[in-house]
Amino acid sequence: MTVRCYSAMITLGEDFKPALKYKPYLAIYTMVVVAIIWAACFGWMVFLGETDIPQTIVVAIIAVLVICLLFVLLWTVLYYKSVVYHLNATEMTWKRGVWFRKTGIVPYNRITNVDIVQGPVMRLFGISNLKIQTAGYSGGNGSAEIALEGIEEPEPLRALIMDFVRSGSAGVAATGVDVAEKTRAVSGDADIKALLTEVAAIRKLLEERK
């Protein structure tokens, strides 16, 4: 099965990545955070025009900012390269992380809801995040166990995931009964029907002998 998302094709059983627009968004977002932290720590001394600050310290403070911004750009490239998503007929997996690699597996039968989240900056770039909520997740009620970040057209991907969630072969139905329980129930019904058929055949044989 293949679904078209953000001018690309997502195929079951094949890895896919966030949209390319996610890379500049991530870089800008991270640089803004770094700039705010820098301003809170050092920037006020420069912008307020403190005359008693040695010029070497001012240069060093600005150099720290430049180095941090260059580091952010490098980190953005490496982080985007590390993010990989994967869907198959029974579960979804994700990988991400530059220094500390994280991998997660979420079966469709644990998914309770898929939310589309789009902040104001993400709206400018035309991307969204898919927040996957699961049953029994230790993060608390309403928390997302997994987030598919940087999705340009999230609706087709969301619909694909929810189709698997709703299907009987993919997991929890509206009643909360999983596939194994359903299978055992059907198997039990079949055994009862076979037993009743055998009893009816024996009864008929006894009546014929009379």
N, C-alpha and C positions, 0 to 999 in steps of 0.2 A: 504494500500500500504506500502511496506517495501523496503528499500534500504540498501545495505551493505556499510558501511563506517568504515574505520580504524578498521577492524576485529571485527566490531560490527554491530548490526542491528538497524537502525533507522526506527521506525514505526510511521506512522501518528497517532496523538492523544496521543502519549506517550512522556514523558520527556526524554531528553538525555543530556549528558555532554561532555566537551572537552575530547580529548584523555588523557590517563594517562601521556604521555610524556610531556604534557603541564605543569604539576606540577613542575618537576625539571627545565624545561626551565624558568618558571616564577620565581622560587627561585633564580637561577643563575643570571638572568637578573636584578632582584631587588637588590640582594646583590652587584652586580657590581656598580649599581647606588649609593647605600649607601656608598660603599667603596670610590668611586670617590668624593662624597660630604665630607666624613670624611677626606680624604687626602687633599682636598682643604682648609678645615677649620683648621685641627690640624696636619695632617700627616707630613707636611713639617718640623715641629719642631722636630719630632722624627727621620725622615730619614736623616735630615741634621746634626744630631748629636749635637744639641745645648747643650752646657755644663752648661749653667746657668739656665736650666729648672729643678725645683725640681723634685726629683724622684716620689714623690707622685702625681704630676700633670701628669707625663708621664704615670704612672699606671692608673690614672683616665681616661686619654684620650683613652688608649688601652681598658679599661673596657667598656667605652662608645661604642667603635666599636664592641666589643663582644656582648654586650647587644642588639645593633641595629641589628646585624646579626641574633641573636636568635629570636628577634622579627619578623624579616623578614620571617624566617622559619615558625613560628607560623602563621603569616598573610597569607603566601602562602597556607597552609593547609586549613585555614578557607575560603579564597577567592575561592579556587578551589571547595570547598564544596558548596559555595553559587551560583556558576554559573550553570544555568539550561536553556536549550533551549527546544522549543516545536514547532512542526509543525502540522497543520491540513489542511483540504482541502481549507480553505479560508484565513488563516493568519499564521504568525509566531510570537512567543513571546519569550522574554528572561528575565532572572532575574540574578542579580549579586550584590555584595556589602557586605562588612563585617559589618561596622558600619552604613553606609547609604545605605539602600536597594534600588535598582533601578529596575523598571520593564517597559518593552516596548512592544507594540503590533504594528506590521506592516502588514497590509493587502497586499496580493499579487498584488492587483490592483494599488498599489502605487509604486511598485518596478520598477525601470527603468533599473537597471544593477546590476550584481553580479560579483565582482572582487576577484581574488585570490591573496593574498599578502604573500610573504615569504621572510623574511630577512635572512642574512647570518647565524645568530645563530639559527634561526628556521629551516634552511636547515639542520643543523647538527643534529637536533632532529627529522627531518622528519615531521614537522607539518606546517600548514599554517593558515592564517586568511581569512575568507570570509567577504568582505566589501559589505554591502547591501546599494545601493544608491536608493533613493526614489525621486519621483517628488514633488516639492514644499517644500523640507526640508529647514528649516530656517538656517541650518548650512552653506549654501552657495553652489554654484555650485561645483560638484565633491566631496562633503563631504558625508561621510557614516553615515547614521542614526543609523545603528546597525552593529556590527561586531561579527561574530561567530568565536570565538578564539579557537586556539588549535585543529584544525581539521587535522587528520592524512592523510586522503585521501579525498581532497575537491571536486574533480571532480564529483563523483556520487551525492553528496549533492547539488552542484551547479546546475547540470543538473535537479535534482528533483525540485528545487525551480523555475528554469526557465521554466520548463514544465507547472507549475501552472500559471506562469506569462503569458505565451503565449496562454494558453488555454482560450477559450471563457468564461468559467464559473468562471475563477479566476480573471478577472479584465480587465485592460486596454489593448486593442488591439493595433495594429500598428497605427491605425487611431486615437487613443485616445478616442474612444467612449466606455463608460462603459456598463456593462451588463444591468443596468436599462434603459438606453437610447435605447439600442437595443431592449429590451422587449417592450418598449412603441412604437418603430417604427414598430415592427412586429404586435403588437396589432392594430395600426392604419391602416396598410395595410389590415389586416383581416377585419376590419370594412368597409373599402372602397369596398373590394371584395364582402362582404355580401350585401352592399347597391346596387352595380351594378347588382348582381344576382337578387335582389328583383325588381329592375327597369325593368330588362329584362323580368321577369316573368309577371309583370303587362302589359308591352307592348305586350307580346304574347297573354295575355288574351283579351286585347282590340282588337287586330287584329282578333282573332277568333270570337268575337261578331259581327264584321263588316260582 
